[in-house]
Amino acid sequence: MRFPYKLILPILAIVLASLACSLPIQTTPTPIDVENAAQTAVAATLTAMAPAATLAATDMPTGTPAPTETTAAIPTATTAPPAVLRVVFTDRAKNLWAWQEGSAPLKIINSGNVQDVALSDDGQWVSFSRTTSDFSETSLWAIAFDGSNEHQLVSYADFQSMPLHPDLDPAGVVSIFPTMVQFVPLSHTLAFMTAPQFEGPGFFDNKDLWLVDVVTSSRTNLLPAGSGGQYTYNPDGSQIALVTPTDISLIYADGSNRRSSVLTYPSVLTYSEFAYHATPLWAPDSSFLRVSIPYSDSLGDPTQPATLYQLPVDGSPAYILGSLLTAPLNYASYSPDLSKIAYSQQVGSASDNIYSVQIANYDGSASGEVANGNYNFAGWAPDSSHYAYYRWDPRTLYLAQGGVAGVTLVDSSPADNWQWISSERLIFIYRSAPEWQLRLTGLDGTSSLISGLGAGDGYVSFAFAGE
């Protein structure tokens, strides 16, 4: 997703410095009602299913149990995850590499125009974008992990023919490019939205959803422009949460059984050109979702708390679990099992730049401090027990469990884009001099080199499977 990286992140950094506060890395790319007949027409190209009743969202008493729900049919599964860790990544010269633990990195694309990689759950297929140097032309490609069978999935011309959001004036649109490109869980199907590149600043996605099979290159427009939202698949790939800046809806993965606006919320000011989109998290068994929604203007009134919701999956309304007070422009993060939530609170005035990293129960109760100072939360491990937090300046990452002080990560200053690959290891970019590196670290804080990332000005994208 080139536009946010090249333009929006620097703008956010300026806002961040002016406010003297820390912002966590977020993925944030109007609710549109779609007629059931249109949804059924799209679904008919896949697997038709009977639609459920649609109910408006409302607040219900704390502790209301989530109803039992059966899910839609699961997409055709891929083979098992790879036996050892596999990683694909771009270097600073925008070439594509593949690495399997125990082997040397292998350059599989040497074109100097690669970005935004993704890897299927079984580690067999890699997707990537190709862009021109001015980012005006983008195409989407696939290649096998071993470097064979490279082929184009969606051409630049294909992207330009895709419809824009109905609220957009095409006069100011330079080109159209893919965003939120990721594999559907347990499949070789790639999902993506599209977004226009404008002549001037601004970001606005088309609220569509496209699917393309990376083996056959067959393509389906599951949700037409204006009818979708930022999407999150459930663990088995059978359902999707669709998020707009003011609501969350649910659909089956074939586009049927839309449960519109199970939660509505006021738009949230971000003081940037990014519209805030909530980040709901699916329960491991897909029986419900939980989400934290910040106050609509946390900077304007930092005394107002974020609200915690639970979303049933049968179309009945979301209900309130509790609330917690987060630092302005700082968003809470649920653990993978949804039992806990982490967040930062401002200590003193904004100019002090002091924050308390807190971990609480899922409803905001029994909150406890993890760290106090120039810190922010960095992410949960898959076991929902270990987690990471970081110091903003100097940039330092800490690995922790429970309420115990964290272990400092070696080679973490300056580091970026850290991600848990298991409950015991993280992968991250070490922005060292003279060469950036891609590294692995364990819970003891010691790290090992995957690969140097060479010279150039390209940002680094990576994805992994296995472990």
Buried (B, 14 or more C-beta within 10 A) or exposed (E): BBBBBEBBBEBBEEBBEEBEBBBBEBEBBEBBEBEBEBBBEBBEEBBEBEBBEBBEBEEBEEEBEBEEBEBBEBBEBBEEBBEEBBBBBBBBBBBBBBBBBEEEBBEBBEEEBBBBBBBBBBBBBBBBBBBEEEBEBBBBBBBBBEBEEBEEBBBBEBBEEBBBBEEBEEEEBBBBBBBBBBBBBBBBBBBBBBBBBBEEEBBBBBBBBBBBBBBEEEBBBBBBBBBBBBBBBBBBBBBBBBBBBBBBBBBBBBBBBBBBBBBBBEEBBBBBBBBBBBBBBBBEEBBBBBBBBBBBBBBEEBEBBBBBBBBBBBBBBBBBBBBBBBBBBBBBBBBBBBEBBBBBBBBEEBEEBBBBBBBBBBBBEEBEEBBEEBBBBBBBBBBBBBBBBBBBEEEBBBBBBEEEEBBEBBBBBBBBBBBBBBBBBBBBBBBBEEEBBBBBBBBEBEBEEBBBBBEBEBBBBBBBBBB
